[in-house]
Structure formats: C-alpha cells, structure tokens
Amino acid sequence: THSKIGKLRIFSFDIECMGRKGFFPDPTLDPVIQIACYVHTQGEPLDNALKIIFMMGGCTPINGSMVYSFEDERELLKTFCELIRISDPDVLTGYNVQNFDMPYLLNRCKTLGISNDFDSIGRVLNRQSVMKRSTFTSSAFGSRESIDTSMEGIVMIDMIQYMYRNHKLSSYTLNAVSFEILGQQKEDVHYSMISTLQMGTDEDR
C-alpha cells in the first residue's frame, strides 16, 4: 500500500493595532490590541475549527469564538505565541501577513523585550525566526517587494501574494477580493475608528 500524506494543520490569523491619528501603525509605539486566530485541520469539518480572539480589555461574547481578554499586551503576545506552539501548524497564513502582521509582531515583541517568545515559534530548537526583503518580478505583474519571514518547519502562505500572482483584479483589498471570490464582504471598521472603539465599552470592542 502507498503511504498517505498527513493532514495539514492550518493556522490563520489577523492582528489589529491601536494607531495614532494621522499615522500608520508603528510597532515601536503602537500596541497590538487584538489577534484573531482560526486553526483548522485539512479535511476536517469546519465546525471543528478552533476560533480564538485575544484582545486588550473586555468584550461582549462573540458567537462561535472563544474570547480571551488581557490587561497586559506582553501577556497577550506571549499567549498568542504559545497557541502557535501548541497548535504546531504546518501552514501559517492570513491576508498580507508577510508584509504587515508578521513583521509587526516580530518588531513589537522586540520593542517589549519578549523576542524569545516569538523566535521560538518554529519547529527547530534554537533556530530564530528571520525576516528578509525579497522581490517578485514577472513580465505580467512587474516587480513587487515583500518581506519574507522564515520559521523552521512552518510554511507561510500569504493570500494577498497568491491573489497578486493568480488573479487580475482592479483592487486587492480584502473586501474587494472577498466580494470577487466569495460574493461576501467583511463587516468593515475604518482604521480611524479602531482606537476610539478600543477605548470605549465592551460592546464597542
């Protein structure tokens, strides 16, 4: 008999930051206030997927998801790193995670003095996560710069990079892509409102 390939464990995530008005979020200054995580094993029913949200401050219940509230950003980030280690994913994915989420988390952990927690996410002991800039060039799409983060034993797949390379669209925002592929759009919150809502009530958050 032929040996079978094990089912891939896929860890998808998205972060939110509390930026300053008029400025793009800076990991040396602006805290991570939410991380949404979705852990799914290939071929398993979607109902079995793990849905977790880590967030600063309280929050009203979110149907189908587990919400964990924190008062200390360091503890939020450490717990997120621990979830990745416990989940032991084969694939780490999200939308624009290569150029935004992952570099932001790495640099934010450095700023807060907890780099060791993030560096130990990979599957090989004593091998740190490394960021480097790369360029994708083709006659059809021109040149695009990106940031590649290597984590030993884990494959990172950025869905925005996939969309750039495989679909010609007028816009590559998550809302536009979601509408094009799924016929659905997310419940969007303008980035200028995030800080205001974060500083509000549990219902606002």
N, C-alpha and C positions, 0 to 999 in steps of 0.2 A: 504494500500500500504506500501511497505517497504521503509524506508528512504534510501537515496542514500549517498554514501561517497563523500565528496567534492573532487574536482580535486586537486592534489598535485602541489604546485609550487616549481620548482626545480632550484636551483642556483648553477651553476658550475663555477669554477674559477681556474686560474693558475697564479702564480707570476714569475717574473724574477728579479734577483738581479745582481748588478754590483760588482762582487768579485775582489779580488786581485790575481795577477798571482801566481799560485802555492798553493793557499789556498782555502779551501772550504768556501763558504759564511758564515759570522758571523754576526748575527743581531745586535751586539753591535758596529759593524764597517761598515758594507757594506749596502748601501741603496737598497731599493726596487725601481726598475726603470720602471716596467710595471706590470699591473694586467689586465688580460683578463677575462671578465665576460660573461656568457651565461645564460639568465633567460628564462625558458620555463614552461608553464603550461601543466600538463599531459593531453593528449588527444587533445590538440590544434594543428593546423597546424604548422609545423616547421618554416614556413615563418613568423609567428607571434612572434617568439622568439626575445628577446632583446639581441643584441650583442654590448658590450661596451668594449673599451680598455682605461684604464687610463695609462698615461705614462709621464715620465720626459722628457722634451724637445719636440720639434716639430716632426711631422711625416707626410709623404705624405698620402693622403686618402686611406683607405682600403675598398674595395667594400663590401657593406652589413653590415658594422660595424660603430658605432659612436666612434670617437677618441677624447679623452679629454686630452689636454696637460697641464702640470704643471711645474712650476719652483721651487716649494717648496714641498719636499717629505711629510711633515706633512699634507699639504692640499690634496695631492693625497690619503694618507691613510685615512684621515677623510672623504673624498668624497666616497671612497670605502665602509667604514662602513655605511655611510648614505644610499648608494644604497641598502645594505643588509636590513637595517631597513625599507626603503620604499618598497622594493620588498616583504618583510615579507614572506620569503621562509619557506616551510615545511621541505625541504631537502637541505642540503649544501653538495656539492660533488666536486670531482676532482680526479686527479691521484697522489697518495702519499701526499695528503693534510694533513693527520693525522700526519705523521712523519716529513714533511718539511714545506709546505706552511703555515698551521695554527700556529704551534709553532713559525715559523719565524716572522709572522705578529704580534703575541702577544708580542714577545720579542722585536721586532723592535719598536712597539708602546711604550713599557716601556722605551726603550732607548731614544726615542724622547720626552718623557713626555706627551704622549697623550693616556695613558692606558684607561682612562674613555671612550673614543670614542669606543674602541674595546670591552670593558667589557659590554657595553650596547646593544650589538647586539641581545641578546636573547629576548624572548617574555615576560619574567617575570621581573618586575621592581625591581631594587636593588639586582639582583642576578648576580654576576660576572661570566664571562667565566673562567673555571678552567681546567688546564692541569694536567694529571696524567699518569704515566707509567703503562702499562699493558702487560701481556704475554699471547699469544695464544699457546696452546700446543695440539698436536694430534699425534697419532701413525703414521699417514700418512705423516704429514708435519713437525714433530718435533716442536721446540719452536721458536717463533718469538716475539720479543719485539716491542711494538709500543707505541705511545703517544696518549692518548685519550683526546680530548677537549670537555667539556660539555658546551652547550649553551641551556639554558632553553627554551623548546618549539620547538627546531630545531633538527632534526635528521641529524647527519653527517655520510655520507656513502663514504668511501674511496675505489675507484675502484681497486686500487692495492691490497688491502686486500681481496676484492672479488675474484680477479684473483688468488691470492695465494691459497685460500681455495677451489675454484671450478674448476680450470684448472691446469693440469700438463703441464708446458711448460719448454723449455730449457732456456728461458730468459723472464724476466718480465719487461724489459724496455718498455716504451710507444710505441716506434717504433715497437718492436717485437710483442707486444700484438695487436697493430693496424693492423699489417700485418696478423696475425693469425686469428683475428676475422672479420676484415673488408676488408682485401685484399688491404689495403691502408697504406701509411706511411706519417708521417708529413714532412714538409719541415724543415729539421733539421739544427740548427745552433750550432756548437760546443761551449761548455761553455767558452772555451778560447778566442772566438771571440766576446763574448757579450759586454765586456767593450769597446773594440775597436770600435764596431759598434755604441754603445750608445754615444760615444764621437765624432762620425762623423756627417754626414749631416742628414737632414730629410729623404732623400732617404735611407741612411744606416739604420736608425732606423725603 
